[in-house]
């Protein structure tokens, strides 16, 4: 799989959002049809990051936000040669933030449990679709992918029970401009 143009970050954000929205791990009730369980998140918000100044539309947390990182090209390597006037094939490692925001009205420990369950569902779902296939199982937009989790700091957060975790997602993409 090789792109013939440089990567469009919107395509990746939309594909990640589609994959997560179809996950029966994240949405066991609405997608999986299991009425004995509750969905882990209320909504997936693409192309945004959590900010205190911007009110969240819809219900309260838990949410998942998806956006490209501040430096969306994490790594860029030339993997082939071409003429001196054209760029040869390259391997890009892109970087996207999948920020899980969790909130429990009871204790911080309950918020942490909720966040951990959501992060586990997100990472398992992404590990089951490493090439970012569409919902028909075709059209891969990545060669492979990996992730790492780190805390996400919510600025001016006065609610101790509100916390966020960032799943840094890195798909690897081949680009050949020919």
N, C-alpha and C positions, 0 to 999 in steps of 0.2 A: 504494500500500500504506500503510495507516494503522492503528495500533493503537487500540483503544477503551479500553484501560487503560494505566496507566503500565508501563514495561518491567520484565519479570521477568528479572533477570540470569542466573538459572539456565538459562532457555531459550536464551540466547545462548551461554553456556558449553557447554551440551550440543550446540548446533548446530555451534559451532566444532570441538568434539571429534569430532563425527560427520563433518564435512567433511574434517578432517585424517586421520581413521582410514581414510577411503575413498580417500586419495590414492595413486596409483601412483608419484608422485615420492618420497614418504616411505617407502612400503612396496612397492617394486618386486617383491619376492619374494612376500610373503603376499597382497597385493591384486592386483598385476599378473600374478602367475604366472611371472615371469622367474626361473628357478632359477639363472641365471648371476650374479645380483646379490644383494647382501645388503640388508636393510632398513636405512634410515638411522637409525631410532630403534627402541628396544625396546618402549616403551609411551607412551601419552598419559594423563596423570593430570589429570583435571578437578577443579575446585573446590579445588585446593591450590597452594601455592607452595613452592619448595625451601627447606627449613629444615634446619640442621645438627642440631637437636634431634630431629627427626622422621625415623626411618629410612624409606627408600623400600622399598615392598613390590615384590617381583618381582626381576628381574635388575638389574644395575648400569646406569649411563648408557650410551648417550645416552637421555634422556627429554625429553618436552615436558610442561610444566605449564601449566594454563589456569585463570585466576581473574580476577574483576573487580578493577580497580585500587582504590587507597585512596579515590579520589574517582571513582566509576563514571560520573557525569554530567559529562563533560568540558565540554560547552557546551549551553546551553538557550536557544532563541530562540522568541519568539512569532511565528507566521506567519499568524495570522488573528485575527478579532475575534469575540466572542460577547457574551452578556449580562453585566451587571455581577455576576451571581451564579454564573457558571460560567466555567471556564477555557476559552479558545478553543484552536484548534489550535496545536501547538508542534512544533518540530524539536529533537530531542535528538541530541547526539553522545555516544555512550557510549564507555567506555574499558575495555579488557580487556588483561591481561598474558598473553602466550604466551611462556613462558620456556623456552628451549632449553638443556639442560645436556649438555655434551659432555665426553668423557674419552678420551684415547688413552694407552695404557701406555708409549708410546715418548717423545715429546717434546711440548712446548707447541705447537710449530708444527703437529704432526699433530692436536692437539686443536682448534686454530684452523681448520684445513682442514675437519675434521669439522663443527664448529659452523657455518662458512660454508655448507657444502653443505646442512645441515639448514635453516638460515634461508632459503636460496634456495628450497628445496622448499616451505617453509611459505608464504612470501610469494607465490610463483607460484601455489600452490593457492588461496590466498585471493583473489588477483587474478582468477582464473578463475571465482570465485563471489562477486562483489561484493555481491549482494543476500542472501547467505546462504540459498540455496534448500536444501530438504531433499534426501535421496538420490534422490527420484523426479523432481527438477527442478521442484518446485512449492513453494508456501507460503513466499514470501520473508518474512523478518522484518527486513529492513533496506532502505532506499532505495538506499544506496551505502555504500562503506567505503573506508578508507585505513589505512595502517600506517607506522610508523617504527621503526627499530631503535636500541637503546642497550645498553650493557653492563649486566649484572646482577651486582651484587657479592655473592658468597657469603661470608657472615660466617665467621670462624675457619677459613678454607680453608687447610689446610696442604699440600694437594696442588697443586703448580704446574700440573700437566697438566689439572686439573679447572677448567672455565670455563663461564660461562653468558652468554647473550645474550637480551635481552628484546625481543620483537616487540610493540610497543604497537599494538594493533588498535583502530580507532575506527569502528564502524558508525554510520551516520546513520539515525535513525528518526523518522517522523512519528507524533505522538500526537494524537488528537482524542477527547476524553472523551464525545462525544455518541453 
